[in-house]
C-alpha cells in the first residue's frame, strides 16, 4: 500500500498502519485527539499556518502535571500581582515556527481563567497570567501538552547556557570560514595572475579542485545559518537577506563545480567563501549585540538579600526573605542591607538610602521610623517589625516594575535590515528575469546561467551587510578607547536619534560623596589637633568622615598619627576616643551637645565638628559638588540639540543649586524611583526618544524604561548590570562623547548604505546586460566591500586626528 500523510503532524506512513476516520488519517491516537481538540476549540486555522511543515508526534511520557501545583513550585516560580492573579514564566518545548506560537497562545487564551499568555519566539519563553481560583497551573500545563508541546519552568541558567553554546558555535563557524578564505585567496592570486599571463587548463583544474575542497565546509558548515534563515524566510513567505546569501553562494558553488568538472575555464569558489565569511561576521555581530539570555531581572535578583535574621524566643534565626511574615521581628546589624520593609522597635542609627532615593547624606532613624528594603545600615544595630512580606516589599515592587518596563522596551532595527527584504526580493527577481531573457535569446543555457549568476554575485549584499557592522565596529572601538562600553551595538544608532537626556543628580552630575567646602579652626595648636583628628577619622567608614579625612590628607603631608584608646562609634552622631588623657569627639551637632558644647550656627550643608574635651576645635562644612566637567559637557549636549533634564530624590533647594551650577534649565526634585520611571514614560508618550544616565538602584526603573540606560563607572553593581552603556572613566565628558560617537557612527552607516546602493544601481544593470562575467562580478563585489570598509576606516582616522588636536 502507498504512504499517506497524517492529517495532524503531516508525517507519512504506510496506509495500513494509519488510524482511519472517514477521509482522515492519523498516525496515532495522540494526533487524532489533538486534531479533534483543535477543531472543537475553533483552532483549525493552525493547519493553514503550518502549511506543509511536519510536527513531532505527541508523546505520553510527561512528568505528572500535579507537581506544578505544589507549594514548593509556587514559592520558587509563581508570583502574585497587585490584582491577585498568579504569574509564571515557562519555556514551551517543541516550538519551532510562528504557527506553533500562534497555536499555543490561542489555546491558552481560550481557557477560562487565563488572563494573559505571551510567547517570545526567539527563546520560547512564555509569560502566563491566570486566576488560580478558576484554573490551576496543572490544567494549563495539560492544555499545552494536549496540543503536542511540553512546558517547564524558566531557569535563567539554562538560557545562559544556550546563549553561550550559540556564541561558541559562531566562533567555530567563523574560524573555519576565515581559515578557508585565507587559503583560497592565496590560490586565487595565482588564478588571477594566470588569467592575464596564461595558465594551462590542467593547472587551472588543480587549483579549482583545491578551492572546491576548501569552499565546501565554508558553504555547508559555516554558511548553515544562512540556509536555516532562508528556510524560515521561505516558510513564512518573506524574502530576507539570508535567502539572497544562500542563493548567491549556492548557485555560485554549483556553477563553479560545473566549470571544474567540464574544464570550461574559471571557477568562482573564492566568491563563495567571501560571501559566506563576510556576511557571517556581520551575523555574528548581531548575536554579540544581544543581551545575555538571562534577563536583566535575573541579574538584579542576585543583589537581593537572601536571608534575614529573625528574633524568636530570644534566639537569632536566619531564614530566607520569602519566609518572613508581617509581624516578625528582624535584627539588622551595621553594614547589612535590609531585605524587608518594617518599623524600628529598638535601636537607632544612620541608614544609607542613596540606592533608593539618591540622597547622598545618611538618614538618622530611631524607634517608630520606617526601614525600607534595599537600604543599608551604616552604623545602626536595630530591631524592627516587618510591615510587609517580601513579595510586597519596596525592593520586590522594583523588581516587578523592572520586568514589565523591560518587556516594553522598544527595539531599534538597523537601517540595513529595513532595506534588506526589498533589496533581496528585487535582486532575485532581476536575476531570474535576466536568466529567462538570455535563455530565450540567444537560446544558450550556459550564457543565461552565467549572466544570472553574475547578477546575483555582483549584487550579493556583502557591502549592504557590512555597511552597519563595520561602521558599528569603528564606533565601538572609538568608544572603548575613551572608556565607553556599549553592551548592544544598536545603542549607537539609538543615541544618534535621541533628543532627550535624563540625568540623575547624585553620583552622575555630582561626584556622589560629601566634600569639604568650608573649614574653620578655633584652636591655637591646629597642627597637633589635625593629627589627632586624622587618627579619629581613620577609625570610621562613614561618608562624612571619609570626606573630611580626604580633605585633611590632601592639605598635609603624611605624618605619624597618635595612638587612640577607647574608640567608640556613636550611631548617627559620630565617634569619640581618648588620646593622651584627652577626650576627642568628632561628629554632628547632637554629639557636640552631649559633650557639653552648643554649636549655634546652621547651614544648608552637612556639618562636622571636632572637639577636644569641652573645647570646639574645628568646624567642617561638606557638600556634594558637581563634577568638574559637568557644566561643559551639559553645555555641549544642549548645543547639539539635546534637551537635558535632571531628576533627583534630593530636596528642592539642593536640586536647584546643582542645576544652576551646571546650566540645567529643567529639573524635578524629591522623586521616588517609580516617579522617575513615570516621568521617562511620559516623555516617551510625547514622542521623545529618551536616554537615562544614573548610578544607583534608585535609577534602575528609569534606566530600564528609557530607550538606553547609561551607568557611571563608579555606580552600583545593579545599575551597571541593567544599563546598556557603561562609562568606565566616570565622567560626563564621556557621556557627551558617547552621543558624538553615536551620531558619527549613524552617519557612517547611512554613508555606507548609500555607497552600496549606488554601487548596485550602477553594476546590476551592467551585469544584466551581459557586460560583466562572474569573475569580474566577484572582484567587483569584493571591491564594494573594501569601499565600505575603507570609508569606515577613514572616519576612524579622522577621529584619531581630532583627538590629537584636542
C-alpha positions in Angstrom: 0.0 0.0 0.0 1.1 3.6 -0.5 2.2 6.1 2.1 -0.3 8.7 3.3 0.0 11.8 5.3 -1.2 12.2 8.9 -3.8 14.9 9.0 -2.3 16.4 12.1 1.5 16.0 12.2 1.8 15.6 8.3 4.3 12.7 8.7 3.8 10.0 6.1 3.3 6.3 7.0 2.0 3.2 5.2 -1.7 3.4 5.0 -2.1 0.0 6.7 -0.8 1.4 10.0 -2.9 4.5 10.0 -6.0 5.2 12.1 -8.8 5.9 9.5 -11.7 8.1 10.3 -13.7 8.7 7.1 -11.4 10.7 4.8 -9.0 11.4 7.7 -5.8 9.5 8.6 -3.9 9.7 11.8 -0.6 8.1 12.7 -1.5 7.7 16.4 -4.3 8.4 18.9 -2.4 11.4 20.2 -2.6 13.1 16.8 -6.2 12.1 16.4 -7.0 13.6 19.8 -5.2 16.8 19.2 -6.8 17.2 15.7 -10.3 17.0 17.2 -9.4 19.2 20.1 -8.3 21.9 17.7 -11.5 21.5 15.7 -13.7 21.7 18.8 -11.9 24.8 20.0 -12.1 26.5 16.7 -8.3 26.5 16.2 -8.3 24.7 12.8 -6.5 27.7 11.3 -3.4 26.2 12.8 -3.1 23.9 9.8 -3.3 26.8 7.4 -0.4 28.4 9.2 1.5 25.1 9.4 1.3 24.6 5.7 3.3 21.6 4.5 5.5 21.5 7.6 5.6 18.4 9.8 5.4 18.1 13.6 6.8 15.7 16.1 4.1 13.3 17.1 2.9 13.8 20.7 4.3 11.6 23.4 2.6 10.4 26.6 5.8 10.4 28.7 5.3 13.5 30.7 6.0 14.4 34.3 2.9 14.4 36.4 1.4 17.9 35.9 0.2 17.8 39.5 3.7 18.7 40.6 3.2 22.2 39.1 0.6 22.8 41.8 2.9 22.0 44.7 3.7 24.8 47.3 7.4 24.4 46.6 6.9 25.1 42.9 4.7 28.1 43.7 7.2 29.5 46.2 10.0 29.3 43.6 8.5 30.2 40.3 5.0 31.7 40.8 4.3 35.3 41.8 1.1 37.2 42.5 0.4 40.6 41.0 -1.4 43.5 42.6 -4.8 42.2 41.3 -4.3 38.8 42.9 -3.6 37.0 39.6 -0.8 34.3 39.5 2.1 34.7 37.1 4.7 32.3 35.9 7.4 32.2 33.2 7.7 28.9 31.3 9.8 27.5 28.4 7.5 25.9 25.8 9.3 22.9 24.4 8.6 21.9 20.8 8.0 25.4 19.3 9.8 25.8 16.0 7.7 28.3 14.0 5.2 31.1 14.2 2.4 28.7 13.8 3.4 26.9 17.0 3.4 30.3 18.8 0.0 31.2 17.4 -1.5 27.8 18.4 -0.2 27.9 22.0 -1.3 31.5 22.6 -4.8 30.9 21.1 -5.3 27.6 23.0 -4.3 29.2 26.3 -6.4 32.4 25.8 -9.4 30.2 25.2 -9.0 28.6 28.7 -11.3 30.1 31.3 -9.3 31.9 34.0 -6.2 32.6 31.8 -5.8 36.4 31.7 -2.7 36.7 29.6 -0.4 34.4 27.6 2.5 35.8 25.6 5.3 33.7 24.0 8.6 35.1 22.8 9.5 33.1 19.7 13.3 33.9 20.0 13.7 32.0 23.2 10.3 30.1 23.5 9.7 31.9 26.9 6.1 32.2 27.8 4.7 34.6 30.4 1.3 33.3 31.6 -1.1 35.2 34.0 -4.1 33.4 35.3 -6.7 33.3 38.1 -5.7 30.5 40.4 -9.2 30.2 41.8 -10.7 29.5 38.3 -7.9 27.3 36.7 -4.9 25.6 38.2 -1.4 25.7 36.7 -1.6 21.9 36.2 -4.6 22.4 33.9 -2.6 25.0 31.9 0.2 22.5 31.5 -2.2 19.8 30.5 -3.6 22.1 27.7 -0.1 22.8 26.4 0.7 19.0 26.4 -2.7 18.2 24.8 -1.8 20.2 21.7 1.5 18.5 21.3 4.0 20.5 23.3 5.5 20.5 26.8 6.5 23.1 29.3 8.9 23.5 32.1 9.7 26.5 34.5 12.0 29.2 33.1 15.6 28.8 34.5 18.0 31.6 33.6 21.0 29.3 34.0 19.6 27.1 31.2 19.0 30.1 29.0 22.5 31.4 29.6 24.0 28.0 28.7 22.1 28.1 25.5 23.4 31.5 24.6 26.9 30.5 25.4 26.6 27.5 23.2 25.3 29.7 20.3 28.3 32.0 20.7 30.8 29.2 20.7 29.0 27.8 17.6 29.6 31.1 15.8 33.2 31.2 16.9 33.8 27.8 15.3 31.9 28.6 12.1 33.8 31.8 11.6 37.1 30.2 12.3 36.5 27.6 9.6 35.4 30.2 7.2 38.3 32.6 7.8 40.9 29.7 7.6 39.4 28.5 4.3 39.1 32.0 2.8 42.8 32.9 3.6 43.9 29.7 1.8 41.5 30.2 -1.1 42.6 33.8 -1.6 46.2 32.6 -1.8 45.2 30.2 -4.6 43.1 32.9 -6.2 46.1 35.2 -6.5 47.7 32.5 -8.7 44.5 32.1 -10.7 44.0 35.8 -11.4 47.7 36.1 -12.3 47.3 33.2 -14.7 44.2 34.7 -16.2 46.3 37.6 -17.6 49.7 35.8 -18.1 48.5 32.5 -19.3 47.9 29.2 -17.5 47.2 25.7 -18.8 43.7 24.3 -18.2 45.3 21.4 -16.3 46.8 23.7 -13.7 43.5 25.6 -13.5 41.7 22.4 -12.8 44.1 21.5 -10.0 43.6 24.9 -8.4 39.8 24.7 -8.9 39.6 21.4 -7.2 41.7 22.7 -4.2 39.3 25.7 -3.9 36.3 23.3 -4.2 37.6 21.3 -1.3 38.2 24.3 0.8 34.9 26.1 0.0 32.7 23.1 0.7 32.9 23.2 4.5 32.5 27.0 4.3 29.3 26.8 2.4 27.7 23.8 4.2 29.1 24.3 7.7 29.9 28.0 8.2 27.0 29.0 5.9 24.4 26.7 7.5 23.0 29.7 9.5 22.0 31.4 6.2 20.4 28.2 4.8 18.4 27.9 8.0 17.4 31.6 7.9 16.4 31.2 4.2 14.3 28.1 5.1 12.4 30.0 7.8 12.0 33.0 5.4 10.5 30.9 2.7 8.2 29.1 5.2 6.9 32.5 6.5 6.7 33.8 2.9 9.1 36.6 3.5 12.2 37.3 1.4 15.2 38.1 3.7 18.9 38.6 3.2 19.6 35.0 4.1 17.7 33.9 1.0 19.9 36.1 -1.2 23.1 35.0 0.5 22.2 31.3 0.4 21.0 31.6 -3.3 24.0 33.5 -4.5 26.5 31.3 -2.7 24.8 28.1 -3.7 24.4 29.0 -7.3 28.0 30.2 -7.5 29.1 27.0 -5.9 27.1 24.8 -8.3 28.3 26.8 -11.3 31.9 26.5 -10.1 31.5 22.7 -9.9 30.0 22.7 -13.4 33.0 24.7 -14.7 35.5 22.5 -12.8 34.1 19.1 -14.0 33.7 20.2 -17.6 37.0 22.1 -17.6 35.4 25.2 -19.1 37.5 27.9 -17.6 37.3 30.0 -14.4 35.6 28.8 -11.2 34.5 31.1 -8.5 34.8 29.2 -5.3 36.7 32.2 -3.8 33.5 34.2 -4.2 31.6 31.5 -2.3 33.9 31.8 0.7 33.9 35.6 0.6 30.1 35.8 0.5 29.8 33.4 3.5 32.6 34.8 5.6 31.8 38.5 5.3 28.1 38.1 5.9 28.7 35.6 8.7 30.9 38.0 10.6 28.0 40.6 10.3 25.6 38.0 11.5 27.8 37.2 14.5 27.9 40.9 15.4 24.2 40.7 15.6 24.4 37.8 18.1 27.0 39.7 20.2 24.9 42.8 20.3 22.1 41.0 22.1 21.9 40.9 25.8 22.6 37.7 27.7 19.7 35.3 27.6 19.4 35.6 31.3 17.0 38.5 31.8 18.2 41.7 33.4 15.8 40.8 36.1 17.8 37.6 36.8 21.0 39.6 37.2 19.2 42.1 39.5 17.8 39.4 41.6 21.3 38.3 42.7 21.6 41.5 44.6 18.5 40.9 46.8 19.4 39.8 50.3 18.8 36.1 50.5 18.4 35.8 54.3 17.4 38.0 57.3 17.9 37.4 61.0 14.7 36.8 62.9 14.4 37.1 66.7 12.3 34.3 68.0 12.0 33.3 71.7 15.2 35.2 72.5 17.2 33.3 69.7 18.6 34.6 66.4 17.4 32.5 63.5 18.5 33.0 59.9 15.6 32.5 57.4 15.0 33.3 53.7 13.4 36.6 52.9 10.4 34.8 51.4 9.7 33.1 54.8 9.2 36.4 56.6 5.6 37.2 57.5 4.1 40.5 58.7 4.8 41.0 62.4 8.1 39.1 62.6 10.9 40.9 64.4 14.1 41.3 62.4 17.6 42.1 63.7 19.6 44.3 61.3 23.3 44.8 62.0 25.7 47.5 60.9 26.7 47.1 57.3 23.8 44.9 56.4 21.1 45.6 53.8 17.5 45.4 54.8 15.6 42.8 52.8 12.1 43.5 54.3 10.2 46.8 54.9 9.4 47.4 58.6 9.2 49.7 61.6 12.0 50.2 64.1 11.2 48.9 67.6 14.6 49.2 69.3 17.9 50.9 68.4 18.9 53.9 66.3 21.5 54.9 63.8 22.2 56.1 60.3 20.9 54.5 57.1 22.2 54.8 53.6 19.2 55.3 51.4 21.0 56.7 48.4 20.4 53.4 46.5 16.6 54.2 46.5 16.3 58.0 46.9 19.5 59.3 45.5 20.0 61.3 48.7 23.8 61.3 49.5 23.5 62.2 53.2 22.8 59.3 55.6 19.4 59.3 57.2 19.2 59.1 61.0 16.4 56.8 62.2 15.0 56.0 65.7 12.2 53.8 67.1 9.0 54.5 65.1 10.7 55.3 61.9 10.4 53.0 58.8 13.1 50.8 57.4 12.9 50.4 53.6 14.1 47.2 51.9 17.1 47.8 49.8 18.7 50.4 52.1 21.8 49.7 54.2 22.5 50.3 57.8 25.7 52.3 58.2 26.3 52.1 62.0 22.9 51.1 63.4 22.0 47.8 65.2 18.3 47.8 65.3 15.4 45.5 65.8 12.4 46.2 63.6 9.0 44.7 62.9 8.2 43.5 59.4 5.3 45.5 58.0 5.3 43.8 54.6 6.3 40.4 53.3 9.0 40.2 50.7 6.5 39.8 47.8 5.0 43.2 48.6 8.2 45.0 49.8 9.7 48.0 48.1 12.6 46.1 46.6 10.3 43.4 45.3 8.0 46.0 43.7 11.0 47.5 42.0 11.8 44.0 40.6 8.3 43.6 39.3 8.2 47.1 37.7 11.6 46.5 36.1 10.4 43.3 34.5 7.4 45.0 33.0 9.3 48.1 31.8 12.0 45.8 30.2 9.3 43.9 28.4 8.0 47.2 26.9 11.5 48.4 25.9 11.5 49.3 22.1 14.0 47.6 19.8 15.6 49.8 17.2 16.1 48.0 13.9 19.2 48.5 11.8 18.6 50.5 8.7 20.2 47.8 6.6 17.7 45.3 7.9 14.8 47.5 6.9 16.2 47.6 3.3 17.3 44.0 3.0 13.9 42.4 2.3 13.1 44.8 -0.6 16.7 44.6 -1.9 16.8 40.8 -1.8 13.4 40.4 -3.5 14.3 42.8 -6.3 17.7 41.2 -7.0 16.2 37.7 -7.1 13.5 38.8 -9.5 16.0 40.7 -11.6 18.4 37.7 -11.7 15.6 35.3 -12.6 14.2 37.6 -15.3 17.7 38.1 -16.7 18.2 34.4 -16.9 14.9 33.9 -18.8 15.7 36.7 -21.2 19.1 35.3 -22.0 17.9 31.7 -22.2 15.2 32.5 -24.8 17.6 34.8 -26.6 20.2 33.8 -27.7 19.0 30.4 -26.6 22.1 29.4 -24.7 21.7 28.0 -21.2 25.3 28.4 -20.3 25.3 32.1 -21.2 22.0 32.6 -19.5 23.1 30.9 -16.3 26.4 32.8 -16.3 24.7 36.1 -16.7 22.1 35.3 -14.0 24.8 34.3 -11.6 26.7 37.5 -12.4 23.6 39.5 -11.4 23.4 37.7 -8.0 27.1 37.7 -7.3 27.7 41.4 -8.2 24.6 42.4 -6.1 25.4 40.0 -3.3 24.7 42.0 -0.2 28.2 41.9 1.2 28.5 45.7 1.1 24.9 46.1 2.3 25.5 43.7 5.1 28.9 45.2 6.0 27.6 48.8 6.0 26.2 48.5 9.5 28.6 46.1 11.3 31.8 47.7 10.0 30.6 51.2 11.0 29.5 49.8 14.3 32.9 48.2 14.9 34.5 51.6 14.3 32.1 53.3 16.7 32.5 50.6 19.4 36.3 50.7 19.0 36.4 54.5 19.4 34.1 54.2 22.4 36.3 51.6 24.0 39.4 53.8 23.6 37.5 56.5 25.5 36.3 54.2 28.3 32.7 54.0 26.8 31.4 50.4 26.8 28.3 49.6 24.7 26.5 46.4 25.7 24.5 46.5 22.4 25.8 47.7 19.1 22.3 49.0 18.2 22.7 51.6 21.0 24.9 53.6 18.7 22.0 54.2 16.4 19.6 54.9 19.2 21.9 57.5 20.7 22.1 59.3 17.3 18.3 59.6 17.2 17.9 60.7 20.9 16.5 64.1 21.6 16.2 64.0 25.4 18.8 63.1 28.1 17.6 62.5 31.6 20.3 62.7 34.3 20.3 61.6 37.9 21.9 64.2 40.2 23.8 62.3 42.9 26.7 60.4 41.6 26.0 61.4 38.0 26.0 65.2 37.8 27.7 65.4 41.2 30.6 63.4 42.4 28.5 61.3 44.8 30.4 61.9 48.0 30.5 64.7 50.6 33.4 67.0 50.2 34.6 69.8 52.4 33.6 73.2 51.0 34.4 75.3 54.1 36.5 74.8 57.3 37.1 76.9 60.4 39.7 76.2 63.1 39.1 77.6 66.6 42.1 76.2 68.4 45.7 77.5 68.6 47.5 74.2 68.2 46.0 73.4 64.8 48.7 71.1 63.6 48.6 68.9 66.7 44.8 68.9 66.6 44.9 68.0 62.9 46.9 64.8 63.6 44.5 63.7 66.4 41.5 64.4 64.1 43.0 62.3 61.3 43.6 59.5 63.7 40.0 59.7 64.8 38.7 59.8 61.3 40.6 56.7 60.3 38.5 54.7 62.7 35.3 55.4 60.8 34.0 54.4 57.4 31.2 57.0 57.5 30.9 59.0 54.2 31.2 62.3 56.1 34.3 61.1 58.0 35.8 59.9 54.7 35.2 63.3 53.1 36.9 65.2 56.0 39.8 62.7 56.0 40.4 63.1 52.3 40.4 66.9 52.7 43.0 66.7 55.5 45.2 64.3 53.7 45.2 66.5 50.6 46.3 69.5 52.7 49.1 68.0 54.7 52.0 65.6 54.1 51.7 62.1 55.6 52.9 62.0 59.2 52.9 59.6 62.1 49.5 59.7 63.8 48.9 59.4 67.6 47.6 56.2 69.1 43.9 56.3 70.2 42.3 54.5 73.1 38.7 53.7 73.9 37.5 54.4 70.3 33.7 54.2 70.2 31.2 54.7 67.3 28.1 56.5 68.4 25.3 55.7 66.0 24.1 58.6 63.7 26.2 61.0 65.7 29.9 60.4 65.3 32.8 58.9 67.3 34.7 59.5 70.4 38.2 58.3 71.6 40.8 59.0 74.2 44.2 60.4 73.3 46.9 61.4 75.7 44.3 61.8 78.5 42.2 64.0 76.3 38.7 63.1 75.1 38.3 63.5 71.3 34.9 64.0 69.8 34.1 64.1 66.1 30.6 64.2 64.6 27.4 66.3 64.3 25.8 68.9 66.5 23.9 66.3 68.5 27.2 64.7 69.6 28.7 68.1 70.4 25.7 68.9 72.7 26.3 65.6 74.5 29.8 66.7 75.2 28.6 70.0 76.6 29.2 72.0 73.5 26.4 74.0 72.0 27.1 75.0 68.3 24.7 77.7 67.2 25.4 78.1 63.5 23.3 76.4 60.9 23.9 75.6 57.3 22.2 74.1 54.3 25.1 71.6 54.0 26.3 68.8 56.3 28.3 70.0 59.3 31.1 68.0 61.1 32.5 69.3 64.4 35.7 68.3 66.1 36.2 68.9 69.8 38.9 68.2 72.4 37.3 67.8 75.8 34.7 70.5 76.0 36.5 72.8 73.6 35.3 73.1 70.0 38.4 72.9 67.8 37.1 72.8 64.2 34.0 73.0 62.0 33.8 71.5 58.6 31.0 72.1 56.0 30.6 69.4 53.4 28.6 69.3 50.2 28.3 67.0 47.2 30.0 69.0 44.4 29.2 68.9 40.7 31.7 67.0 38.6 34.4 69.3 37.2 33.3 68.5 33.6 29.6 68.6 34.2 28.9 72.2 33.1 30.9 72.0 29.9 29.5 68.6 28.9 25.9 69.7 29.5 26.5 72.8 27.5 27.9 70.8 24.6 24.9 68.4 24.8 22.4 71.3 24.8 24.2 72.9 21.9 23.9 69.6 20.0 20.1 69.9 20.3 19.6 67.5 23.2 17.2 68.5 25.9 18.9 67.8 29.3 16.7 67.2 32.3 17.8 66.4 35.9 15.8 64.0 38.2 16.7 63.6 41.8 15.4 62.4 45.1 17.0 65.3 46.9 15.1 68.3 48.2 14.2 71.3 46.0 16.9 73.6 47.4 19.8 71.2 46.7 18.4 70.3 43.3 18.1 74.0 42.2 21.6 74.8 43.4 23.1 72.0 41.4 21.0 72.7 38.3 22.0 76.3 38.3 25.7 75.4 38.8 25.8 73.2 35.7 23.4 75.0 33.4 20.4 72.8 33.5 17.1 74.6 33.0 14.6 71.7 33.6 14.7 69.6 36.7 12.5 67.6 39.1 13.2 67.1 42.8 12.0 64.8 45.6 11.3 61.9 43.2 10.9 58.2 44.1 12.3 55.6 41.7 8.8 54.9 40.5 8.2 58.6 39.8 11.5 58.8 37.8 10.4 56.0 35.6 6.9 57.5 35.2 8.4 60.8 34.0 10.6 59.0 31.5 7.5 57.1 30.3 5.6 60.4 30.0 8.3 61.9 27.8 8.2 58.8 25.6 4.5 59.1 25.2 5.0 62.6 24.0 7.2 61.3 21.2 10.6 61.8 22.7 13.5 59.3 22.5 14.9 59.3 26.0 18.3 58.3 27.3 18.7 57.9 31.1 22.1 58.2 32.9 22.4 57.2 36.6 24.5 55.3 39.0 22.3 53.7 41.7 19.4 51.3 42.4 17.1 54.4 42.6 17.8 54.8 38.8 17.2 51.3 37.6 13.5 51.7 36.8 14.2 54.8 34.7 17.2 53.1 33.1 15.1 50.2 32.0 12.2 52.4 30.9 14.4 54.6 28.7 15.5 53.6 25.2 19.1 53.5 26.5 20.3 53.3 30.1 23.8 54.6 30.8 25.6 53.8 34.1 28.5 55.7 35.5 31.6 53.6 36.2 31.5 54.1 40.0 27.8 53.2 40.1 26.3 50.3 41.9 26.6 46.8 40.5 22.9 46.7 39.9 22.8 49.9 37.9 25.8 48.7 35.8 24.1 45.3 35.2 20.8 46.8 34.0 22.3 49.6 31.9 23.0 49.4 28.1 26.2 51.6 28.2 28.8 52.0 31.0 31.1 54.9 31.3 34.2 53.4 32.7 36.2 56.6 33.3 33.2 58.0 35.2 32.9 61.4 33.6 30.2 63.5 31.9 32.7 64.2 29.1 32.5 60.6 28.2 28.7 60.9 28.2 28.9 63.7 25.7 31.4 61.7 23.6 29.1 58.7 23.6 26.5 60.9 21.9 29.0 62.2 19.4 30.2 58.7 18.6 26.6 57.5 18.2 25.8 60.3 15.7 29.0 59.9 13.8 28.5 56.2 13.5 24.9 56.5 12.4 26.0 59.0 9.8 28.7 56.5 8.7 26.1 53.7 8.4 24.0 55.9 6.1 27.1 56.8 4.0 28.0 53.1 3.7 24.4 52.2 2.8 24.4 54.9 0.2 27.6 53.7 -1.3 26.5 50.1 -1.5 23.1 51.1 -3.1 24.8 53.4 -5.6 27.2 50.6 -6.4 24.3 48.2 -7.1 22.4 50.8 -9.1 25.4 51.0 -11.5 26.7 47.4 -11.6 23.5 45.4 -11.6 22.3 46.9 -14.9 25.7 46.2 -16.4 25.6 42.6 -15.3 22.0 42.2 -16.6 23.2 43.5 -20.0 25.9 40.8 -20.0 28.9 43.1 -19.8 30.1 41.6 -16.6 31.2 37.9 -16.3 31.2 36.2 -12.8 34.9 36.7 -12.4 34.6 40.4 -12.8 31.4 40.3 -10.7 33.3 38.6 -7.8 36.1 41.1 -8.0 33.6 44.0 -8.1 31.7 42.6 -5.2 34.9 42.4 -3.2 35.8 46.0 -4.2 32.4 47.2 -3.0 33.1 45.6 0.4 36.5 47.2 0.6 34.9 50.5 -0.3 32.6 50.3 2.7 35.4 49.2 5.0 37.7 51.9 3.7 35.1 54.6 4.3 34.7 53.4 7.8 38.4 53.4 8.4 38.6 56.9 7.0 36.2 58.2 9.7 38.2 56.3 12.4 41.3 58.1 11.2 39.6 61.5 11.3 38.5 60.9 14.9 42.1 59.9 15.7 43.4 63.2 14.3 40.7 65.2 16.1 41.7 63.5 19.3 45.3 64.5 18.8 44.3 68.1 18.2 42.4 68.2 21.5 
